[in-house]
Amino acid sequence: MTSAKDIRPRGDDQAQFLSTSPSTSFHSPSSHQSALNRVNIPVNVKHLKPFATEDIKVLLLENVNQAGRDILKKQGYQVEFLKSSLPEDQLIEKIRDVHVIGIRSKTKLSARVLKEAKNLIVIGCFCIGTNQVDLQYAADQGIAVFNSPFSNSRSVAELVIAEIICLARQLCDRSSEMHNGTWNKVSNKCWEIRGKTLGIVGYGHIGAQLSVLAESMGMSVIYYDVLNLMALGTARQVETLEQLLGQADFVTCHVPELPETKGMFGQQQFEQMKQGSYLINASRGTVVDIPALIEAMRSGKVAGAALDVYPNEPAGNGDYFNNELNSWGADLRALKNLILTPHIGGSTEEAQSAIGLEVATALTRYVNEGSTQGAVNMPEVSLRSLTIDEPNHARVVFIHKNIPGVLRRVNEILGDHNVDKQMTDSRGDVAYLMADISDVNTTQIKELYSSLESLSSRIMTRILY
Ligand SMILES: NC(=O)c1ccc[n+]([C@@H]2O[C@H](COP(=O)([O-])OP(=O)(O)OC[C@H]3O[C@@H](n4cnc5c(N)ncnc54)[C@H](O)[C@@H]3O)[C@@H](O)[C@H]2O)c1
């Protein structure tokens, strides 16, 4: 790996001081080392360095996964790692100093906190959701936000496969009977899954993974999606939800939470299901009308169900799954052949590692190359990398207010130079411009920087070289 100018890896002593040692944890062969290998940037790609900042300082909170930490450290950034989140006053103190912050769901990056983050250029949410960040305020300050929405798809798909077998064999009931000292050997209404039909509602990242796994276990797969999507293997798309419900022995739900999917499974849908079929919901809690499910299970129409998500979920672990949380809690818990899990579909070491890899890679690309691909609050702009064969090139990143006339002013400034490539896009009030210019020296870079900084539309200027 060749670095262009001067991102100096810190000495080992300092790295140890700033970052904790690896924790012993299980990594599957596909996870950690190969994750690191995959982010190795091709040999002749030039690492760029932000102009007008010190070496990159990164603050990682909430025990961000090691795969992510390693990627950032490997870049030579100064990485400070903390296992917990911070109270707001301490967070404000720390955030003033850093260019990059990595958080999970507990750290609230409100406008009040971000206002103090004078050096911050990017936020990495090492999780799925981004509600904990004031995305609009961040965008208005030119701070990009990245997350990892699909890193746990495989984990969810595997859980669903496990649940299909558990439901078909009433496994959880037998297990809890044994825990209570009861030997109850039965085969009545216990089935193999081979030859049964799985109906997947929502054939996206999770639905498609599941389709492949289910077929390999001898199931026939049909799916319903609002989009026309190419089938994997011998799976078959059906035109309506009703068609799916009428054919499937197992129905599993993988749609996003949208106004259209709220209560998507209610009394009518349970009536349309096959007698003695099964329902699995690991999508979002609002998708299934739980009182209607309770009725369908009591009547025997639905022979079993697995729920991983609920309309109301507690904020932390503890004795919270009761009627205060959801009024039907006790009725639900009393049902037979019902698997209840606390939103763990995506909770695996591999998923955490994949999240670490994806978010840290996105942060690195943003810091080094200015690419906003995958950002949740900025337009997605990317240019191919500069190479070490282009020594006097620089990349201009100009984040600005999306108002008329800005591009003319920017191009007047860039116009004295040879602009090799340029891309711009906007999202709401914020626009993002990237341009690679050739044959520039340090003095000219400084002039360019000051000229862009003086424009009234400017939100943030970065020049990478
Ligand atoms: N249990 C967990 O821990 C866990 C983990 C990850 C994701 N999830 C949830 O799983 C769900 C699916 O995730 P994904 O990553 O596969 O999402 P995705 O966006 O990749 O796929 C969703 C699919 O649903 C389809 N869809 C949207 N509206 C629909 C409708 N009304 N009817 C039929 N199809 C519709 C979309 O076209 C898309 O193909 C989401 O709700 C997500 O929040 C849960």
Ligand as a Chemical Component Dictionary entry (heavy atoms), coordinates in Angstrom:
data_LIG
# 
_chem_comp.id                   LIG 
_chem_comp.type                 NON-POLYMER 
_chem_comp.pdbx_formal_charge   0 
_chem_comp.three_letter_code    LIG 
# 
loop_
_chem_comp_atom.comp_id 
_chem_comp_atom.atom_id 
_chem_comp_atom.alt_atom_id 
_chem_comp_atom.type_symbol 
_chem_comp_atom.charge 
_chem_comp_atom.model_Cartn_x 
_chem_comp_atom.model_Cartn_y 
_chem_comp_atom.model_Cartn_z 
_chem_comp_atom.pdbx_ordinal 
LIG N1  N1  N 0  -35.162 -9.341 12.919 1  
LIG C1  C1  C 0  -34.071 -8.669 12.694 2  
LIG O1  O1  O 0  -33.157 -8.644 13.505 3  
LIG C2  C2  C 0  -33.914 -7.956 11.390 4  
LIG C3  C3  C 0  -32.630 -7.773 10.868 5  
LIG C4  C4  C 0  -32.507 -7.151 9.629  6  
LIG C5  C5  C 0  -33.631 -6.691 8.956  7  
LIG N2  N2  N 1  -34.865 -6.850 9.510  8  
LIG C6  C6  C 0  -36.067 -6.403 8.805  9  
LIG O2  O2  O 0  -36.342 -7.310 7.755  10 
LIG C7  C7  C 0  -37.077 -6.647 6.730  11 
LIG C8  C8  C 0  -36.505 -6.988 5.367  12 
LIG O3  O3  O 0  -35.146 -6.609 5.303  13 
LIG P1  P1  P 0  -34.323 -6.705 3.933  14 
LIG O4  O4  O 0  -32.944 -6.315 4.269  15 
LIG O5  O5  O -1 -34.571 -7.976 3.234  16 
LIG O6  O6  O 0  -35.034 -5.517 3.139  17 
LIG P2  P2  P 0  -34.974 -5.238 1.579  18 
LIG O7  O7  O 0  -35.263 -3.804 1.420  19 
LIG O8  O8  O 0  -33.749 -5.805 0.977  20 
LIG O9  O9  O 0  -36.219 -6.089 1.015  21 
LIG C9  C9  C 0  -37.555 -5.771 1.279  22 
LIG C10 C10 C 0  -38.386 -6.292 0.109  23 
LIG O10 O10 O 0  -39.762 -6.083 0.434  24 
LIG C11 C11 C 0  -40.413 -5.631 -0.730 25 
LIG N3  N3  N 0  -41.660 -4.953 -0.363 26 
LIG C12 C12 C 0  -41.805 -3.669 0.044  27 
LIG N4  N4  N 0  -43.110 -3.416 0.291  28 
LIG C13 C13 C 0  -43.773 -4.565 0.036  29 
LIG C14 C14 C 0  -45.152 -4.943 0.098  30 
LIG N5  N5  N 0  -46.083 -4.080 0.498  31 
LIG N6  N6  N 0  -45.471 -6.189 -0.269 32 
LIG C15 C15 C 0  -44.523 -7.079 -0.685 33 
LIG N7  N7  N 0  -43.220 -6.780 -0.768 34 
LIG C16 C16 C 0  -42.853 -5.544 -0.397 35 
LIG C17 C17 C 0  -39.409 -4.752 -1.418 36 
LIG O11 O11 O 0  -39.715 -4.578 -2.780 37 
LIG C18 C18 C 0  -38.125 -5.551 -1.193 38 
LIG O12 O12 O 0  -37.871 -6.456 -2.238 39 
LIG C19 C19 C 0  -37.037 -5.178 7.076  40 
LIG O13 O13 O 0  -38.242 -4.847 7.737  41 
LIG C20 C20 C 0  -35.916 -5.079 8.084  42 
LIG O14 O14 O 0  -36.114 -3.997 8.947  43 
LIG C21 C21 C 0  -35.024 -7.489 10.709 44 
# 
loop_
_chem_comp_bond.comp_id 
_chem_comp_bond.atom_id_1 
_chem_comp_bond.atom_id_2 
_chem_comp_bond.value_order 
_chem_comp_bond.pdbx_ordinal 
LIG N1  C1  SING 1  
LIG C1  O1  DOUB 2  
LIG C1  C2  SING 3  
LIG C2  C3  SING 4  
LIG C2  C21 DOUB 5  
LIG C3  C4  DOUB 6  
LIG C4  C5  SING 7  
LIG C5  N2  DOUB 8  
LIG N2  C6  SING 9  
LIG N2  C21 SING 10 
LIG C6  O2  SING 11 
LIG C6  C20 SING 12 
LIG O2  C7  SING 13 
LIG C7  C8  SING 14 
LIG C7  C19 SING 15 
LIG C8  O3  SING 16 
LIG O3  P1  SING 17 
LIG P1  O4  DOUB 18 
LIG P1  O5  SING 19 
LIG P1  O6  SING 20 
LIG O6  P2  SING 21 
LIG P2  O7  DOUB 22 
LIG P2  O8  SING 23 
LIG P2  O9  SING 24 
LIG O9  C9  SING 25 
LIG C9  C10 SING 26 
LIG C10 O10 SING 27 
LIG C10 C18 SING 28 
LIG O10 C11 SING 29 
LIG C11 N3  SING 30 
LIG C11 C17 SING 31 
LIG N3  C12 SING 32 
LIG N3  C16 SING 33 
LIG C12 N4  DOUB 34 
LIG N4  C13 SING 35 
LIG C13 C14 SING 36 
LIG C13 C16 DOUB 37 
LIG C14 N5  SING 38 
LIG C14 N6  DOUB 39 
LIG N6  C15 SING 40 
LIG C15 N7  DOUB 41 
LIG N7  C16 SING 42 
LIG C17 O11 SING 43 
LIG C17 C18 SING 44 
LIG C18 O12 SING 45 
LIG C19 O13 SING 46 
LIG C19 C20 SING 47 
LIG C20 O14 SING 48 
# 
